[in-house]
């Protein structure tokens, strides 16, 4: 059995200087989220529908 590491990426809105960022990897049935400063630490695994709801919530104007 072969397992491969998902392809992780940071948002284009990430601040390169502060280092405070999350990374995301998309797979067909799961969206993975991790801390970019601790890539071997805990990860979240979300259903695509949950991720879509989260992104829509985060994108709403909070002002």
Phi and psi restraints in degrees (range 20) as a CNS / XPLOR table:
assign (resid 1 and name C) (resid 2 and name N)
       (resid 2 and name CA) (resid 2 and name C) 1.0 -111.9 20.0 2
assign (resid 2 and name N) (resid 2 and name CA)
       (resid 2 and name C) (resid 3 and name N) 1.0 131.4 20.0 2
assign (resid 2 and name C) (resid 3 and name N)
       (resid 3 and name CA) (resid 3 and name C) 1.0 -118.3 20.0 2
assign (resid 3 and name N) (resid 3 and name CA)
       (resid 3 and name C) (resid 4 and name N) 1.0 142.0 20.0 2
assign (resid 3 and name C) (resid 4 and name N)
       (resid 4 and name CA) (resid 4 and name C) 1.0 -122.1 20.0 2
assign (resid 4 and name N) (resid 4 and name CA)
       (resid 4 and name C) (resid 5 and name N) 1.0 148.6 20.0 2
assign (resid 4 and name C) (resid 5 and name N)
       (resid 5 and name CA) (resid 5 and name C) 1.0 -72.5 20.0 2
assign (resid 5 and name N) (resid 5 and name CA)
       (resid 5 and name C) (resid 6 and name N) 1.0 135.1 20.0 2
assign (resid 5 and name C) (resid 6 and name N)
       (resid 6 and name CA) (resid 6 and name C) 1.0 -62.4 20.0 2
assign (resid 6 and name N) (resid 6 and name CA)
       (resid 6 and name C) (resid 7 and name N) 1.0 158.2 20.0 2
assign (resid 6 and name C) (resid 7 and name N)
       (resid 7 and name CA) (resid 7 and name C) 1.0 -84.2 20.0 2
assign (resid 7 and name N) (resid 7 and name CA)
       (resid 7 and name C) (resid 8 and name N) 1.0 106.3 20.0 2
assign (resid 7 and name C) (resid 8 and name N)
       (resid 8 and name CA) (resid 8 and name C) 1.0 -86.6 20.0 2
assign (resid 8 and name N) (resid 8 and name CA)
       (resid 8 and name C) (resid 9 and name N) 1.0 145.5 20.0 2
assign (resid 8 and name C) (resid 9 and name N)
       (resid 9 and name CA) (resid 9 and name C) 1.0 -145.9 20.0 2
assign (resid 9 and name N) (resid 9 and name CA)
       (resid 9 and name C) (resid 10 and name N) 1.0 156.1 20.0 2
assign (resid 9 and name C) (resid 10 and name N)
       (resid 10 and name CA) (resid 10 and name C) 1.0 -103.1 20.0 2
assign (resid 10 and name N) (resid 10 and name CA)
       (resid 10 and name C) (resid 11 and name N) 1.0 156.2 20.0 2
assign (resid 10 and name C) (resid 11 and name N)
       (resid 11 and name CA) (resid 11 and name C) 1.0 -64.7 20.0 2
assign (resid 11 and name N) (resid 11 and name CA)
       (resid 11 and name C) (resid 12 and name N) 1.0 148.3 20.0 2
assign (resid 11 and name C) (resid 12 and name N)
       (resid 12 and name CA) (resid 12 and name C) 1.0 -68.4 20.0 2
assign (resid 12 and name N) (resid 12 and name CA)
       (resid 12 and name C) (resid 13 and name N) 1.0 -13.2 20.0 2
assign (resid 12 and name C) (resid 13 and name N)
       (resid 13 and name CA) (resid 13 and name C) 1.0 -88.1 20.0 2
assign (resid 13 and name N) (resid 13 and name CA)
       (resid 13 and name C) (resid 14 and name N) 1.0 -0.9 20.0 2
assign (resid 13 and name C) (resid 14 and name N)
       (resid 14 and name CA) (resid 14 and name C) 1.0 -63.8 20.0 2
assign (resid 14 and name N) (resid 14 and name CA)
       (resid 14 and name C) (resid 15 and name N) 1.0 142.7 20.0 2
assign (resid 14 and name C) (resid 15 and name N)
       (resid 15 and name CA) (resid 15 and name C) 1.0 -89.3 20.0 2
assign (resid 15 and name N) (resid 15 and name CA)
       (resid 15 and name C) (resid 16 and name N) 1.0 114.6 20.0 2
assign (resid 15 and name C) (resid 16 and name N)
       (resid 16 and name CA) (resid 16 and name C) 1.0 -67.3 20.0 2
assign (resid 16 and name N) (resid 16 and name CA)
       (resid 16 and name C) (resid 17 and name N) 1.0 -26.0 20.0 2
assign (resid 16 and name C) (resid 17 and name N)
       (resid 17 and name CA) (resid 17 and name C) 1.0 -83.2 20.0 2
assign (resid 17 and name N) (resid 17 and name CA)
       (resid 17 and name C) (resid 18 and name N) 1.0 -33.8 20.0 2
assign (resid 17 and name C) (resid 18 and name N)
       (resid 18 and name CA) (resid 18 and name C) 1.0 -82.1 20.0 2
assign (resid 18 and name N) (resid 18 and name CA)
       (resid 18 and name C) (resid 19 and name N) 1.0 -28.1 20.0 2
assign (resid 18 and name C) (resid 19 and name N)
       (resid 19 and name CA) (resid 19 and name C) 1.0 80.2 20.0 2
assign (resid 19 and name N) (resid 19 and name CA)
       (resid 19 and name C) (resid 20 and name N) 1.0 -2.9 20.0 2
assign (resid 19 and name C) (resid 20 and name N)
       (resid 20 and name CA) (resid 20 and name C) 1.0 -84.9 20.0 2
assign (resid 20 and name N) (resid 20 and name CA)
       (resid 20 and name C) (resid 21 and name N) 1.0 103.3 20.0 2
assign (resid 20 and name C) (resid 21 and name N)
       (resid 21 and name CA) (resid 21 and name C) 1.0 -159.2 20.0 2
assign (resid 21 and name N) (resid 21 and name CA)
       (resid 21 and name C) (resid 22 and name N) 1.0 157.0 20.0 2
assign (resid 21 and name C) (resid 22 and name N)
       (resid 22 and name CA) (resid 22 and name C) 1.0 -109.0 20.0 2
assign (resid 22 and name N) (resid 22 and name CA)
       (resid 22 and name C) (resid 23 and name N) 1.0 159.2 20.0 2
assign (resid 22 and name C) (resid 23 and name N)
       (resid 23 and name CA) (resid 23 and name C) 1.0 -119.2 20.0 2
assign (resid 23 and name N) (resid 23 and name CA)
       (resid 23 and name C) (resid 24 and name N) 1.0 149.4 20.0 2
assign (resid 23 and name C) (resid 24 and name N)
       (resid 24 and name CA) (resid 24 and name C) 1.0 -127.9 20.0 2
assign (resid 24 and name N) (resid 24 and name CA)
       (resid 24 and name C) (resid 25 and name N) 1.0 143.0 20.0 2
assign (resid 24 and name C) (resid 25 and name N)
       (resid 25 and name CA) (resid 25 and name C) 1.0 -133.0 20.0 2
assign (resid 25 and name N) (resid 25 and name CA)
       (resid 25 and name C) (resid 26 and name N) 1.0 127.4 20.0 2
assign (resid 25 and name C) (resid 26 and name N)
       (resid 26 and name CA) (resid 26 and name C) 1.0 -102.0 20.0 2
assign (resid 26 and name N) (resid 26 and name CA)
       (resid 26 and name C) (resid 27 and name N) 1.0 135.7 20.0 2
assign (resid 26 and name C) (resid 27 and name N)
       (resid 27 and name CA) (resid 27 and name C) 1.0 -127.2 20.0 2
assign (resid 27 and name N) (resid 27 and name CA)
       (resid 27 and name C) (resid 28 and name N) 1.0 166.2 20.0 2
assign (resid 27 and name C) (resid 28 and name N)
       (resid 28 and name CA) (resid 28 and name C) 1.0 -56.5 20.0 2
assign (resid 28 and name N) (resid 28 and name CA)
       (resid 28 and name C) (resid 29 and name N) 1.0 -37.6 20.0 2
assign (resid 28 and name C) (resid 29 and name N)
       (resid 29 and name CA) (resid 29 and name C) 1.0 -114.8 20.0 2
assign (resid 29 and name N) (resid 29 and name CA)
       (resid 29 and name C) (resid 30 and name N) 1.0 -1.5 20.0 2
assign (resid 29 and name C) (resid 30 and name N)
       (resid 30 and name CA) (resid 30 and name C) 1.0 -147.9 20.0 2
assign (resid 30 and name N) (resid 30 and name CA)
       (resid 30 and name C) (resid 31 and name N) 1.0 143.1 20.0 2
assign (resid 30 and name C) (resid 31 and name N)
       (resid 31 and name CA) (resid 31 and name C) 1.0 -109.0 20.0 2
assign (resid 31 and name N) (resid 31 and name CA)
       (resid 31 and name C) (resid 32 and name N) 1.0 123.5 20.0 2
assign (resid 31 and name C) (resid 32 and name N)
       (resid 32 and name CA) (resid 32 and name C) 1.0 -101.7 20.0 2
assign (resid 32 and name N) (resid 32 and name CA)
       (resid 32 and name C) (resid 33 and name N) 1.0 139.9 20.0 2
assign (resid 32 and name C) (resid 33 and name N)
       (resid 33 and name CA) (resid 33 and name C) 1.0 -132.3 20.0 2
assign (resid 33 and name N) (resid 33 and name CA)
       (resid 33 and name C) (resid 34 and name N) 1.0 136.4 20.0 2
assign (resid 33 and name C) (resid 34 and name N)
       (resid 34 and name CA) (resid 34 and name C) 1.0 -146.1 20.0 2
assign (resid 34 and name N) (resid 34 and name CA)
       (resid 34 and name C) (resid 35 and name N) 1.0 165.7 20.0 2
assign (resid 34 and name C) (resid 35 and name N)
       (resid 35 and name CA) (resid 35 and name C) 1.0 -81.1 20.0 2
assign (resid 35 and name N) (resid 35 and name CA)
       (resid 35 and name C) (resid 36 and name N) 1.0 126.9 20.0 2
assign (resid 35 and name C) (resid 36 and name N)
       (resid 36 and name CA) (resid 36 and name C) 1.0 -67.3 20.0 2
assign (resid 36 and name N) (resid 36 and name CA)
       (resid 36 and name C) (resid 37 and name N) 1.0 -20.6 20.0 2
assign (resid 36 and name C) (resid 37 and name N)
       (resid 37 and name CA) (resid 37 and name C) 1.0 -86.5 20.0 2
assign (resid 37 and name N) (resid 37 and name CA)
       (resid 37 and name C) (resid 38 and name N) 1.0 -13.0 20.0 2
assign (resid 37 and name C) (resid 38 and name N)
       (resid 38 and name CA) (resid 38 and name C) 1.0 -137.8 20.0 2
assign (resid 38 and name N) (resid 38 and name CA)
       (resid 38 and name C) (resid 39 and name N) 1.0 70.9 20.0 2
assign (resid 38 and name C) (resid 39 and name N)
       (resid 39 and name CA) (resid 39 and name C) 1.0 -67.8 20.0 2
assign (resid 39 and name N) (resid 39 and name CA)
       (resid 39 and name C) (resid 40 and name N) 1.0 -16.1 20.0 2
assign (resid 39 and name C) (resid 40 and name N)
       (resid 40 and name CA) (resid 40 and name C) 1.0 -100.7 20.0 2
assign (resid 40 and name N) (resid 40 and name CA)
       (resid 40 and name C) (resid 41 and name N) 1.0 2.1 20.0 2
assign (resid 40 and name C) (resid 41 and name N)
       (resid 41 and name CA) (resid 41 and name C) 1.0 -81.3 20.0 2
assign (resid 41 and name N) (resid 41 and name CA)
       (resid 41 and name C) (resid 42 and name N) 1.0 -164.2 20.0 2
assign (resid 41 and name C) (resid 42 and name N)
       (resid 42 and name CA) (resid 42 and name C) 1.0 -59.5 20.0 2
assign (resid 42 and name N) (resid 42 and name CA)
       (resid 42 and name C) (resid 43 and name N) 1.0 151.5 20.0 2
assign (resid 42 and name C) (resid 43 and name N)
       (resid 43 and name CA) (resid 43 and name C) 1.0 -133.1 20.0 2
assign (resid 43 and name N) (resid 43 and name CA)
       (resid 43 and name C) (resid 44 and name N) 1.0 150.3 20.0 2
assign (resid 43 and name C) (resid 44 and name N)
       (resid 44 and name CA) (resid 44 and name C) 1.0 -98.5 20.0 2
assign (resid 44 and name N) (resid 44 and name CA)
       (resid 44 and name C) (resid 45 and name N) 1.0 144.6 20.0 2
assign (resid 44 and name C) (resid 45 and name N)
       (resid 45 and name CA) (resid 45 and name C) 1.0 -125.7 20.0 2
assign (resid 45 and name N) (resid 45 and name CA)
       (resid 45 and name C) (resid 46 and name N) 1.0 116.2 20.0 2
assign (resid 45 and name C) (resid 46 and name N)
       (resid 46 and name CA) (resid 46 and name C) 1.0 -118.2 20.0 2
assign (resid 46 and name N) (resid 46 and name CA)
       (resid 46 and name C) (resid 47 and name N) 1.0 148.8 20.0 2
assign (resid 46 and name C) (resid 47 and name N)
       (resid 47 and name CA) (resid 47 and name C) 1.0 -69.7 20.0 2
assign (resid 47 and name N) (resid 47 and name CA)
       (resid 47 and name C) (resid 48 and name N) 1.0 146.6 20.0 2
assign (resid 47 and name C) (resid 48 and name N)
       (resid 48 and name CA) (resid 48 and name C) 1.0 -53.1 20.0 2
assign (resid 48 and name N) (resid 48 and name CA)
       (resid 48 and name C) (resid 49 and name N) 1.0 -38.2 20.0 2
assign (resid 48 and name C) (resid 49 and name N)
       (resid 49 and name CA) (resid 49 and name C) 1.0 -64.8 20.0 2
assign (resid 49 and name N) (resid 49 and name CA)
       (resid 49 and name C) (resid 50 and name N) 1.0 -38.8 20.0 2
assign (resid 49 and name C) (resid 50 and name N)
       (resid 50 and name CA) (resid 50 and name C) 1.0 -65.8 20.0 2
assign (resid 50 and name N) (resid 50 and name CA)
       (resid 50 and name C) (resid 51 and name N) 1.0 -41.5 20.0 2
assign (resid 50 and name C) (resid 51 and name N)
       (resid 51 and name CA) (resid 51 and name C) 1.0 -62.6 20.0 2
assign (resid 51 and name N) (resid 51 and name CA)
       (resid 51 and name C) (resid 52 and name N) 1.0 -42.9 20.0 2
assign (resid 51 and name C) (resid 52 and name N)
       (resid 52 and name CA) (resid 52 and name C) 1.0 -60.4 20.0 2
assign (resid 52 and name N) (resid 52 and name CA)
       (resid 52 and name C) (resid 53 and name N) 1.0 -43.4 20.0 2
assign (resid 52 and name C) (resid 53 and name N)
       (resid 53 and name CA) (resid 53 and name C) 1.0 -63.1 20.0 2
assign (resid 53 and name N) (resid 53 and name CA)
       (resid 53 and name C) (resid 54 and name N) 1.0 -43.4 20.0 2
assign (resid 53 and name C) (resid 54 and name N)
       (resid 54 and name CA) (resid 54 and name C) 1.0 -61.1 20.0 2
assign (resid 54 and name N) (resid 54 and name CA)
       (resid 54 and name C) (resid 55 and name N) 1.0 -47.5 20.0 2
assign (resid 54 and name C) (resid 55 and name N)
       (resid 55 and name CA) (resid 55 and name C) 1.0 -61.8 20.0 2
assign (resid 55 and name N) (resid 55 and name CA)
       (resid 55 and name C) (resid 56 and name N) 1.0 -41.9 20.0 2
assign (resid 55 and name C) (resid 56 and name N)
       (resid 56 and name CA) (resid 56 and name C) 1.0 -63.1 20.0 2
assign (resid 56 and name N) (resid 56 and name CA)
       (resid 56 and name C) (resid 57 and name N) 1.0 -41.6 20.0 2
assign (resid 56 and name C) (resid 57 and name N)
       (resid 57 and name CA) (resid 57 and name C) 1.0 -64.0 20.0 2
assign (resid 57 and name N) (resid 57 and name CA)
       (resid 57 and name C) (resid 58 and name N) 1.0 -46.0 20.0 2
assign (resid 57 and name C) (resid 58 and name N)
       (resid 58 and name CA) (resid 58 and name C) 1.0 -66.3 20.0 2
assign (resid 58 and name N) (resid 58 and name CA)
       (resid 58 and name C) (resid 59 and name N) 1.0 -28.7 20.0 2
assign (resid 58 and name C) (resid 59 and name N)
       (resid 59 and name CA) (resid 59 and name C) 1.0 -80.7 20.0 2
assign (resid 59 and name N) (resid 59 and name CA)
       (resid 59 and name C) (resid 60 and name N) 1.0 -18.1 20.0 2
assign (resid 59 and name C) (resid 60 and name N)
       (resid 60 and name CA) (resid 60 and name C) 1.0 -63.8 20.0 2
assign (resid 60 and name N) (resid 60 and name CA)
       (resid 60 and name C) (resid 61 and name N) 1.0 144.6 20.0 2
assign (resid 60 and name C) (resid 61 and name N)
       (resid 61 and name CA) (resid 61 and name C) 1.0 -66.8 20.0 2
assign (resid 61 and name N) (resid 61 and name CA)
       (resid 61 and name C) (resid 62 and name N) 1.0 121.8 20.0 2
assign (resid 61 and name C) (resid 62 and name N)
       (resid 62 and name CA) (resid 62 and name C) 1.0 -98.3 20.0 2
assign (resid 62 and name N) (resid 62 and name CA)
       (resid 62 and name C) (resid 63 and name N) 1.0 3.8 20.0 2
